[in-house]
Amino acid sequence: MSEDWKLYTEDPNEEPYQGILNLLPSSLKDVWEDQDPMMPVPIPKSPSPQAPSGIYEGNSIPKHTKPFPFPESAPALSFMEDHEGATPTTEPEVLVNQTISSDTKFYQVQFHPFRTELYHWSQISNLSVGDYVVTEADRGYDVGRIVEEVRSPPSRESKASKGIVRIASQHEISQLSLKTEREKRAKELCQTKARELDLPMSIDGAEFQFDGKKLSFYYTANAYVDFRNLVRILFKTFGMRIWMVWHDGNERVKDVLQRSEQK
């Protein structure tokens, strides 16, 4: 084992996380805090409320638009930091409370080449294909790009859809290329550790939720994989919840729980 990995995996004072022992690998999806009650999640207010087009104006960058503060020891790029000379603000947060009505519009929003999901928009202002938007996400918020307007989505999908919060600010959009670079590093790191653990799986992609609360790894495998130790190491390394997502490269991505239930 390399010295770098010892830094992230060996801790003589650490006690094993007890809850993970009771989880079946086939149903291991969100290991940490998955049973917490769902609460309304504060979404960062737009840093430029006078600019509905999402163009950032001024030199002040709100603190709420600074996603995933990684520990300095994490083997990843240092980004999403406030620009030099910027003065973070304490602008109030807002809660999303959109209701679906006959005027609600639906859009497919892409966050990663492997993930595109249906979202709804109930505000008066119009959105267009190509717009970058802030959306509700898993206990937080995410940033993606609208790739399609859906005129008549299936009722079940429309009712289950999360909401679009607002147009993304220019500052948020500018961070996406750096986020992609970090995802590349995370993918390589995960694949390296999977090989060290002799796991028969290929890591095809990594995706950070924009607020830094969740990291998803997309993988392919031809047989059952017990990746509990891998997930534990990834959690210690990145300091956020880890989500393993199986896909075959063709079908819509499925998480490991869905795959197990379909067998």
C-alpha positions in Angstrom: 0.0 0.0 0.0 1.4 3.4 -0.9 2.2 6.0 1.7 -0.6 8.2 0.3 -3.2 5.6 0.9 -2.0 5.0 4.4 -2.6 8.6 5.1 -6.3 8.2 4.3 -7.0 4.7 5.5 -4.9 4.1 8.7 -6.2 5.7 11.9 -5.2 3.9 15.1 -7.8 6.0 17.1 -10.7 5.3 14.8 -13.5 2.9 15.7 -15.1 1.1 12.8 -18.4 2.5 11.7 -20.9 0.1 13.2 -23.8 0.6 10.9 -22.0 -0.5 7.8 -21.6 -4.0 9.1 -25.4 -4.5 8.8 -25.7 -3.4 5.2 -25.8 -5.9 2.4 -23.3 -5.0 -0.4 -26.1 -5.4 -3.0 -28.2 -2.8 -1.3 -25.3 -0.5 -0.3 -26.3 2.8 -1.8 -25.9 5.7 0.6 -23.8 4.4 3.5 -23.7 7.4 5.9 -26.7 9.1 7.4 -29.1 7.5 4.9 -31.8 7.1 7.6 -31.8 10.7 8.6 -35.3 12.4 8.3 -35.7 14.5 5.2 -35.8 18.1 6.1 -36.3 21.2 3.9 -33.0 22.1 2.4 -31.8 25.8 2.2 -30.9 26.7 -1.3 -28.5 29.6 -1.9 -30.2 32.7 -3.2 -29.0 34.1 -6.4 -25.9 36.4 -5.9 -27.4 38.8 -8.5 -31.1 39.2 -7.9 -31.3 42.2 -10.3 -29.9 40.0 -13.1 -32.5 37.3 -13.9 -30.5 36.1 -16.8 -28.0 34.7 -14.3 -25.1 37.0 -15.2 -23.0 37.7 -12.1 -22.4 41.4 -11.5 -20.0 42.9 -9.0 -17.0 41.8 -7.0 -18.8 40.1 -4.1 -19.2 36.4 -4.2 -21.7 35.0 -1.8 -20.4 32.4 0.6 -23.4 30.1 -0.3 -22.1 29.6 -3.8 -18.8 28.0 -2.5 -19.4 24.3 -2.9 -17.6 21.3 -1.2 -14.9 22.6 1.1 -12.5 19.6 0.9 -9.9 18.9 3.6 -6.5 20.0 2.5 -5.2 16.4 2.8 -7.7 15.2 0.2 -5.9 14.1 -3.0 -7.9 16.4 -5.3 -7.6 19.8 -6.9 -8.2 22.8 -4.7 -11.0 24.8 -6.3 -14.4 26.3 -5.5 -12.6 28.9 -3.4 -13.5 32.5 -3.2 -11.7 34.6 -5.8 -8.8 36.6 -4.6 -10.0 39.9 -3.1 -13.7 38.7 -3.0 -15.7 39.6 0.1 -18.3 36.8 0.9 -21.7 38.1 1.9 -24.2 36.8 4.3 -27.2 37.0 1.9 -30.2 35.1 3.3 -31.0 31.7 2.1 -34.4 30.8 0.6 -36.4 27.5 0.7 -37.9 26.1 -2.4 -41.7 25.8 -2.3 -42.9 25.2 -5.8 -46.2 23.5 -6.5 -47.0 21.7 -9.7 -49.9 23.2 -11.6 -51.2 23.3 -15.2 -48.7 26.1 -15.9 -45.7 24.1 -14.7 -43.1 23.4 -17.3 -40.8 20.3 -17.3 -37.2 20.1 -18.4 -34.5 17.4 -18.7 -31.4 18.7 -16.9 -28.0 17.1 -17.4 -25.5 17.1 -14.5 -23.1 14.5 -15.9 -22.7 12.6 -19.1 -24.2 9.6 -17.3 -27.0 11.5 -15.5 -30.0 13.5 -16.9 -33.1 13.9 -14.8 -36.6 15.5 -15.1 -37.2 18.8 -13.2 -40.1 21.1 -13.0 -40.3 24.9 -13.1 -43.3 26.9 -11.8 -42.1 30.4 -12.1 -43.3 33.0 -14.6 -40.0 33.6 -16.3 -39.1 31.4 -19.2 -36.2 28.9 -19.4 -34.5 27.7 -22.5 -32.5 24.7 -23.7 -28.8 25.5 -22.9 -29.5 27.4 -19.7 -27.6 26.5 -16.6 -29.8 26.2 -13.5 -29.6 25.6 -9.8 -31.8 22.6 -8.8 -33.0 20.8 -5.7 -30.8 17.8 -5.0 -30.1 15.1 -2.4 -30.3 17.1 0.8 -28.8 20.1 -0.9 -28.5 21.7 -4.4 -26.9 21.0 -7.7 -26.1 22.9 -10.9 -26.9 21.4 -14.4 -27.7 22.4 -17.9 -31.2 22.2 -19.5 -31.0 19.8 -22.5 -34.7 19.4 -23.4 -38.1 20.8 -22.7 -40.6 17.9 -22.0 -44.1 18.8 -23.1 -46.1 15.9 -21.6 -44.0 13.9 -19.1 -45.5 10.7 -17.6 -47.6 11.5 -14.6 -45.5 9.4 -12.3 -42.3 11.1 -13.3 -43.7 14.6 -13.2 -45.0 14.0 -9.6 -41.6 12.7 -8.5 -39.6 15.4 -10.1 -37.6 17.9 -8.1 -37.7 21.7 -8.7 -35.5 24.1 -10.6 -34.6 26.9 -8.1 -33.3 29.6 -10.4 -30.9 30.4 -13.2 -27.3 29.7 -12.2 -25.0 32.7 -11.6 -22.0 33.3 -13.8 -19.7 32.5 -10.9 -21.4 29.1 -10.4 -21.2 28.3 -14.1 -17.5 29.3 -14.2 -16.8 26.6 -11.5 -18.1 23.7 -13.6 -15.0 23.1 -15.6 -13.0 22.9 -12.4 -15.5 20.5 -11.0 -15.1 18.3 -14.0 -11.3 18.3 -13.5 -11.8 17.2 -9.9 -14.2 14.5 -11.0 -11.5 13.1 -13.3 -9.1 13.0 -10.4 -11.6 11.3 -8.2 -12.4 8.7 -10.8 -8.7 7.8 -11.2 -8.2 7.6 -7.5 -11.2 5.3 -7.0 -10.1 3.0 -9.9 -6.6 2.8 -8.4 -7.9 1.8 -5.0 -10.4 -0.7 -6.5 -7.4 -2.4 -8.2 -5.5 -2.5 -4.9 -8.5 -4.2 -3.3 -8.7 -6.7 -6.3 -12.3 -5.6 -7.0 -13.6 -6.8 -10.4 -15.1 -3.5 -11.4 -14.4 -0.6 -13.8 -14.9 2.9 -12.6 -16.3 4.8 -15.6 -17.1 8.2 -14.0 -17.3 10.3 -10.9 -19.8 13.1 -10.1 -19.7 15.7 -7.3 -23.0 17.2 -6.2 -22.3 20.9 -6.6 -22.8 21.7 -2.9 -20.2 19.0 -1.9 -22.5 16.8 0.1 -22.4 13.8 -2.1 -20.0 12.0 -4.5 -21.2 9.4 -7.0 -19.1 6.8 -8.8 -20.4 5.1 -11.9 -19.1 1.6 -12.4 -19.6 -1.5 -14.5 -19.1 -5.1 -13.3 -20.0 -8.5 -14.7 -20.4 -10.1 -11.3 -21.3 -9.3 -7.7 -18.8 -6.9 -6.1 -18.4 -6.4 -2.3 -17.2 -2.8 -2.3 -17.8 -2.0 1.4 -14.1 -1.4 2.1 -13.8 0.7 -1.0 -16.7 2.9 0.1 -15.3 3.3 3.6 -11.9 4.5 2.2 -13.6 6.9 -0.2 -15.6 8.4 2.6 -12.5 8.9 4.7 -10.7 10.4 1.7 -13.3 12.9 0.5 -15.3 13.5 3.7 -18.7 13.3 2.0 -21.4 10.7 1.4 -20.5 8.1 -1.3 -23.0 6.7 -3.8 -22.1 3.8 -6.0 -24.1 3.7 -9.3 -24.1 0.7 -11.6 -24.6 1.1 -15.3 -23.9 -0.9 -18.4 -23.0 1.9 -20.7 -26.3 1.8 -22.7 -29.3 1.8 -20.4 -30.3 4.7 -18.1 -28.1 4.5 -15.0 -29.3 2.3 -12.1 -28.2 2.4 -8.5 -27.1 -0.9 -6.9 -30.4 -1.3 -5.0 -32.5 -1.1 -8.2 -30.2 -3.6 -9.9 -30.6 -6.0 -7.0 -34.4 -5.7 -7.0 -34.6 -6.5 -10.7 -32.8 -9.8 -10.4 
